């Protein structure tokens, strides 16, 4: 027989390198706190239901509390020989209180234990992610109010399209991050389900009280199928999927900040804390942190695809493959939380070159739609108006003359319906403020949306 806690059926001892390959203690020790929480709730139930004597339950509880203190003090040491956090904790508890520690594992398996630990781990951390998202949204809303009337080019296909405001631009990302917040909030529902009590896969013959354990650990629901309880990792996949979408949003904005901080655009300047220099070129101010967040997006995408691939062909119920669920989840949590903190600081610290943004809309023909709309209000069918303005734009490109700088006679030669009032319509400010449809870029709209978004942030705080 080997010296493993599960080794009664085995006669040979595995080589150390084999143990090391199969062990998960190198990463699942991050769930040590949750493992002890789960054990405390479980042993309390075992004692109160009479499954084990109350005196034994009390002794085990005291031992677990001691391990909690040792863990908080950084004094617990784990070994590869004990494979995972569960067997390590059991070995440490046995060393502390003797063989009675073995009664803790009554009516449970490592299968439902690890699932419970992971549920608890993520359940504890989702509020941190939501709070970090809210902090980022708060910065966006504050800046959107400050720059509600800052004119800048709006783009499609990375070409100047129509004038918008920087405040309107910022609120687009507020909306994206709000959907992210809501996705993580929904994932809490699927994280808030207790697997403990499913045992290995079929439930247990002991008269356990799963409802008591759920209440003790703060779970709202129970798994109603023992096979599903030990094999479900949907909540982890949801977390990774939500994280991938979040990183996509951060990466899109990072890309724009990188472009806009270039000499060619010069719309913004990133703060010194979020930039680096060059080892050879003294003039450089590199947007390294924005680039790093853009790069880390691939890391999170990889975590999602990795776990999806791991889970795609696993038959019910638990299989060792599922040991691969934790590292991508742990790493992704650290990645997105760090990215959110950096992004919040980076946006708070950047300088907006308002004059440069506005200048970029003066000779770029982004007011062409205004002229087409103007003609439409004069009774010209929009398709015909579109063609007329297109010809004027081509003429302006060749002569180097913006639409608003063309003489009235030249405009009227293209369309007699044009009158002198057209010039008031062709300014970027007019173009922005005429777009008062719900969701449009008009300054009045932006301020209304800021007020709405401030209420959303206030609601987050009440969660």
C-alpha positions in Angstrom: 0.0 0.0 0.0 1.2 3.5 -0.8 1.2 6.3 1.8 -1.5 8.3 -0.1 -4.7 9.0 1.7 -6.4 7.2 -1.1 -3.7 4.5 -1.4 -5.3 1.4 0.1 -6.0 -0.2 -3.3 -2.4 0.5 -4.6 0.8 -1.4 -4.0 3.3 0.7 -5.8 4.5 4.2 -5.0 4.7 6.7 -7.9 7.9 8.4 -8.9 8.2 12.0 -7.6 8.1 13.4 -11.1 4.9 11.5 -11.8 3.4 13.0 -8.6 4.6 16.4 -9.6 2.9 16.1 -13.0 -0.4 15.1 -11.5 -0.4 17.5 -8.6 -2.4 20.7 -8.6 -1.2 22.1 -5.3 1.0 24.6 -7.2 -2.0 26.6 -8.2 -5.1 25.3 -6.3 -3.5 26.5 -3.0 -5.1 29.8 -4.0 -8.3 28.2 -2.8 -7.0 27.4 0.7 -9.2 29.9 2.3 -12.3 28.6 0.5 -11.4 25.0 1.3 -11.3 25.7 5.0 -14.6 27.6 4.8 -16.2 24.7 3.1 -14.8 22.2 5.6 -16.1 24.3 8.5 -19.6 24.4 7.1 -19.5 20.7 6.4 -18.3 19.6 9.8 -20.9 21.8 11.5 -23.6 20.0 9.6 -22.0 16.6 10.3 -22.1 17.3 14.1 -25.6 18.8 14.1 -27.2 16.0 12.1 -25.5 13.4 14.3 -23.6 11.8 11.5 -20.4 12.2 13.6 -20.3 12.8 17.4 -20.6 16.5 18.3 -17.4 16.2 20.4 -15.5 15.1 17.2 -17.1 17.9 15.2 -16.0 20.4 17.9 -12.4 19.0 17.8 -12.3 19.2 14.0 -13.7 22.7 14.1 -11.1 23.9 16.5 -8.4 22.3 14.3 -9.8 24.0 11.2 -9.9 27.4 13.0 -6.2 26.9 13.9 -5.4 26.2 10.3 -7.2 29.4 9.3 -5.0 31.4 11.6 -1.9 29.7 10.3 -2.9 30.4 6.8 -3.5 34.0 7.5 -0.1 34.2 9.0 1.5 32.5 6.0 2.7 29.6 8.1 1.1 26.7 6.2 3.3 24.6 3.9 2.0 22.4 1.2 3.6 19.4 -0.5 3.4 17.9 -3.9 3.0 14.4 -2.3 -0.4 15.5 -1.0 -1.4 16.4 -4.6 -4.0 19.1 -4.0 -5.3 21.7 -1.5 -7.9 19.2 -0.1 -5.5 16.4 0.7 -2.9 18.9 2.0 -5.4 20.4 4.4 -6.5 17.0 5.5 -2.9 16.0 6.2 -2.3 19.3 8.1 -5.5 18.8 10.1 -4.5 15.2 10.9 -1.1 16.4 12.1 -2.9 19.0 14.3 -5.6 16.9 15.9 -4.9 13.3 15.1 -6.9 10.5 13.3 -10.3 12.1 14.2 -9.5 14.5 11.3 -10.4 11.6 9.0 -14.1 12.0 10.0 -14.2 15.3 8.2 -14.4 13.6 4.9 -17.5 11.7 5.8 -20.3 12.2 3.2 -18.2 14.2 0.8 -15.7 13.6 -2.0 -12.9 15.6 -3.4 -15.2 15.9 -6.5 -17.9 18.0 -4.8 -15.2 19.6 -2.5 -13.2 21.1 -5.4 -16.4 22.2 -7.2 -17.5 24.0 -4.0 -14.1 25.6 -3.5 -14.1 27.0 -7.0 -17.6 28.3 -6.7 -16.7 30.0 -3.4 -13.5 31.4 -4.9 -15.2 33.0 -7.8 -18.2 34.0 -5.7 -15.9 36.0 -3.5 -14.2 37.8 -6.4 -17.0 38.7 -8.8 -17.9 41.7 -6.6 -14.3 43.0 -6.9 -14.5 42.9 -10.7 -17.9 44.7 -10.7 -16.5 47.3 -8.4 -13.5 47.8 -10.7 -15.8 48.2 -13.6 -17.9 50.7 -11.8 -14.8 52.7 -10.9 -13.8 52.8 -14.6 -17.4 53.8 -15.6 -17.3 56.6 -13.0 -14.2 58.1 -14.7 -15.8 57.8 -18.1 -18.9 59.6 -17.0 -17.0 62.3 -15.2 -15.0 63.0 -18.3 -18.0 62.8 -20.6 -19.6 65.6 -18.6 -16.4 67.6 -18.8 -16.0 67.1 -22.5 -19.6 67.0 -23.5 -19.1 69.8 -26.1 -15.6 68.9 -27.2 -15.8 68.4 -31.0 -13.9 65.6 -32.7 -14.1 63.5 -35.8 -16.2 60.4 -35.7 -14.9 57.5 -37.7 -16.1 54.6 -39.8 -13.5 52.4 -41.6 -10.9 54.7 -39.8 -12.0 57.5 -42.2 -13.5 60.8 -41.0 -17.2 60.2 -41.1 -19.2 62.9 -39.1 -18.4 65.2 -36.3 -19.2 63.9 -32.8 -18.1 65.0 -29.3 -15.4 63.4 -27.1 -18.1 63.1 -24.4 -20.3 61.1 -26.7 -17.3 58.9 -27.6 -16.6 58.1 -24.0 -20.2 57.2 -23.3 -20.0 54.5 -26.0 -17.5 52.7 -23.8 -19.6 53.3 -20.7 -22.4 51.3 -22.4 -20.0 48.5 -23.3 -18.7 48.3 -19.8 -22.2 48.4 -18.4 -23.0 45.3 -20.5 -19.8 43.7 -19.0 -21.0 44.6 -15.5 -24.4 43.0 -16.2 -22.8 39.9 -17.5 -20.6 39.5 -14.5 -23.6 40.2 -12.3 -25.6 37.4 -14.0 -22.7 35.0 -13.6 -23.0 35.5 -9.9 -26.4 33.7 -10.2 -24.7 30.6 -11.6 -21.8 30.8 -9.2 -24.1 31.0 -6.2 -25.1 27.3 -6.4 -23.8 24.8 -3.9 -22.3 21.5 -5.2 -21.3 20.1 -1.8 -23.4 17.0 -0.9 -23.2 15.5 -4.3 -20.2 13.4 -3.1 -18.3 11.7 -5.8 -21.2 11.6 -8.4 -24.2 9.9 -7.0 -25.0 11.6 -3.7 -24.5 10.0 -0.3 -26.2 7.5 2.0 -25.6 9.7 5.0 -28.6 11.9 6.2 -26.8 15.2 5.3 -28.5 18.6 5.3 -27.4 20.4 2.2 -29.7 23.4 2.9 -27.9 24.1 6.2 -24.5 24.0 4.5 -25.7 26.3 1.7 -27.0 28.8 4.3 -23.8 28.5 6.3 -21.7 29.3 3.2 -24.1 32.0 1.8 -25.2 30.1 -1.3 -28.7 30.9 -2.7 -29.3 27.6 -4.5 -28.4 23.9 -4.5 -27.5 21.7 -7.4 -30.4 19.3 -7.9 -28.5 16.6 -9.8 -25.4 15.1 -8.3 -23.8 14.3 -11.7 -24.2 17.9 -12.8 -23.0 19.2 -9.4 -19.5 17.7 -9.7 -19.1 18.1 -13.5 -20.5 21.6 -14.1 -17.9 24.3 -15.1 -20.4 26.5 -16.9 -20.0 29.2 -14.3 -16.2 29.2 -15.0 -16.8 29.3 -18.8 -19.2 32.2 -18.3 -16.6 34.0 -16.3 -14.0 33.5 -19.0 -16.4 34.5 -21.7 -17.4 37.6 -19.9 -13.7 38.4 -19.4 -12.9 37.9 -23.0 -15.6 40.3 -24.1 -14.4 42.8 -21.4 -10.9 42.6 -22.7 -12.1 43.1 -26.2 -13.7 46.4 -25.1 -10.5 47.5 -23.3 -8.4 46.5 -26.3 -10.5 48.5 -28.7 -10.3 51.6 -26.6 -6.6 51.0 -26.0 -6.0 50.8 -29.8 -7.7 54.2 -30.1 -5.6 55.8 -27.3 -2.5 54.4 -28.9 -3.4 55.9 -32.3 -4.6 59.2 -30.9 -1.4 59.7 -28.9 0.7 59.6 -32.1 2.3 62.6 -33.6 0.0 62.3 -36.6 -3.2 62.4 -34.5 -2.1 64.2 -31.4 -5.6 64.2 -29.9 -4.5 63.1 -26.5 -1.3 62.6 -24.4 -1.0 59.8 -21.9 0.3 60.6 -18.5 3.9 59.8 -17.5 2.8 57.1 -15.1 1.3 55.1 -18.0 4.0 55.6 -20.5 7.6 54.6 -21.0 10.7 55.9 -22.8 13.1 54.5 -25.3 16.5 53.1 -24.5 17.9 54.8 -27.6 15.5 57.5 -28.7 15.3 60.3 -26.2 12.1 61.9 -27.7 9.9 58.8 -27.3 6.9 58.5 -25.1 5.5 55.1 -25.6 2.0 54.0 -24.7 3.2 50.8 -23.2 0.4 50.1 -20.8 -2.3 50.5 -23.4 -0.3 48.2 -25.6 0.1 45.7 -22.8 -3.6 45.6 -22.2 -4.2 45.1 -25.9 -1.7 42.3 -25.8 -3.2 40.6 -22.7 -6.5 40.3 -24.5 -5.0 37.3 -26.4 -4.1 35.8 -23.0 -7.7 35.9 -21.9 -9.1 34.7 -25.2 -6.7 31.7 -24.9 -8.0 30.9 -21.4 -11.5 30.8 -22.7 -10.6 28.6 -25.7 -8.5 26.4 -23.5 -11.2 25.6 -21.0 -13.9 25.2 -23.8 -11.6 22.7 -25.4 -10.9 20.9 -22.2 -14.6 20.5 -21.4 -15.8 19.6 -24.9 -15.7 15.8 -24.7 -15.7 15.0 -21.0 -18.2 12.3 -20.2 -20.1 12.6 -16.9 -19.2 12.9 -14.2 -15.8 14.1 -12.9 -12.6 13.5 -14.8 -9.0 14.5 -14.1 -9.1 16.8 -17.2 -11.1 19.2 -15.1 -8.1 19.9 -13.0 -7.2 22.3 -15.9 -10.1 24.6 -15.1 -8.5 26.6 -12.3 -5.3 28.0 -13.7 -7.0 29.9 -16.6 -9.7 31.2 -14.2 -7.1 32.4 -11.6 -4.9 34.0 -14.3 -7.8 35.7 -16.0 -9.1 37.1 -12.8 -5.6 38.7 -12.1 -5.4 39.9 -15.7 -8.7 41.6 -15.9 -8.6 43.2 -12.5 -5.1 44.6 -13.2 -6.2 45.8 -16.6 -9.2 47.6 -15.2 -7.2 49.3 -12.5 -4.6 50.4 -15.1 -7.2 51.6 -17.5 -9.0 53.6 -14.9 -5.8 55.4 -13.9 -4.7 55.9 -17.5 -8.0 57.6 -18.4 -8.0 59.7 -15.3 -4.5 60.9 -16.1 -4.6 61.6 -19.9 -4.6 65.1 -21.4 -7.2 65.9 -24.1 -6.0 68.3 -26.9 -9.4 69.8 -27.5 -8.3 72.4 -30.1 -6.5 69.7 -32.2 -9.6 67.5 -32.1 -11.8 70.3 -33.3 -9.4 71.4 -36.0 -9.5 67.9 -37.4 -13.1 68.4 -38.4 -12.7 71.7 -40.2 -11.4 70.6 -43.7 -12.2 66.9 -43.7 -15.6 67.0 -45.6 -17.2 65.3 -42.6 -20.0 67.9 -43.0 -21.0 66.3 -46.3 -24.0 64.6 -44.8 -25.1 67.9 -43.4 -25.3 69.3 -46.9 -27.1 66.3 -48.2 -29.6 66.5 -45.3 -30.0 70.2 -46.0 -30.9 69.5 -49.6 -33.4 66.8 -48.4 -35.2 69.4 -46.3 -35.4 71.6 -49.4 -37.3 68.8 -51.2 -34.4 67.1 -53.1 -34.7 63.3 -52.8 -31.9 62.1 -50.6 -30.3 59.9 -53.2 -30.1 62.8 -55.6 -28.8 65.0 -52.8 -26.1 62.4 -52.0 -24.9 62.4 -55.6 -24.9 66.3 -55.8 -22.8 66.5 -52.6 -20.5 63.8 -53.7 -19.6 65.8 -56.8 -19.0 68.9 -54.7 -16.7 66.9 -52.4 -14.8 65.6 -55.4 -14.5 69.2 -56.7 -13.4 70.4 -53.3 -10.7 67.7 -52.9 -9.3 68.7 -56.3 -9.2 72.4 -55.5 -8.4 72.1 -51.8 -11.6 73.9 -50.8 -13.8 72.7 -47.9 -17.6 72.7 -48.5 -18.1 75.6 -46.1 -15.5 77.7 -47.9 -17.1 77.3 -51.4 -18.8 80.4 -52.7 -22.6 80.4 -52.6 -22.7 80.7 -56.4 -20.6 77.6 -56.8 -22.9 75.7 -54.4 -26.0 76.9 -56.2 -24.6 75.9 -59.6 -24.7 72.3 -58.2 -28.1 72.7 -56.6 -30.2 75.9 -57.0 -32.1 75.0 -53.7 -29.1 76.0 -51.7 -29.4 79.4 -49.9 -27.1 81.5 -47.8 -28.4 79.8 -44.6 -26.5 76.7 -45.6 -23.2 78.0 -44.0 -24.7 77.9 -40.5 -25.5 74.2 -41.1 -22.0 73.3 -42.3 -20.1 74.0 -39.0 -19.1 71.0 -37.0 -20.8 72.4 -33.9 -24.1 72.6 -35.8 -23.6 69.1 -37.2 -23.2 67.8 -33.7 -26.1 69.7 -32.1 -28.6 68.9 -34.8 -28.4 65.2 -33.9 -30.9 65.2 -31.1 -32.4 61.8 -31.8 -32.2 59.4 -28.9 -28.6 58.2 -28.6 -27.3 61.0 -30.9 -24.2 63.1 -30.3 -25.9 66.4 -29.5 -24.4 68.1 -26.4 -27.9 68.1 -24.8 -28.2 64.4 -25.4 -24.8 63.7 -23.9 -25.6 65.6 -20.8 -28.9 63.7 -20.5 -27.1 60.4 -20.9 -24.5 61.5 -18.3 -27.3 62.0 -15.8 -28.8 58.6 -16.7 -25.4 56.9 -16.3 -24.7 58.6 -13.0 -27.9 56.9 -11.7 -26.7 53.6 -13.0 -23.4 54.0 -11.1 -25.4 54.9 -8.0 -27.4 51.7 -8.4 -24.2 49.7 -8.6 -23.2 51.1 -5.2 -26.3 49.7 -3.6 -25.6 46.2 -4.8 
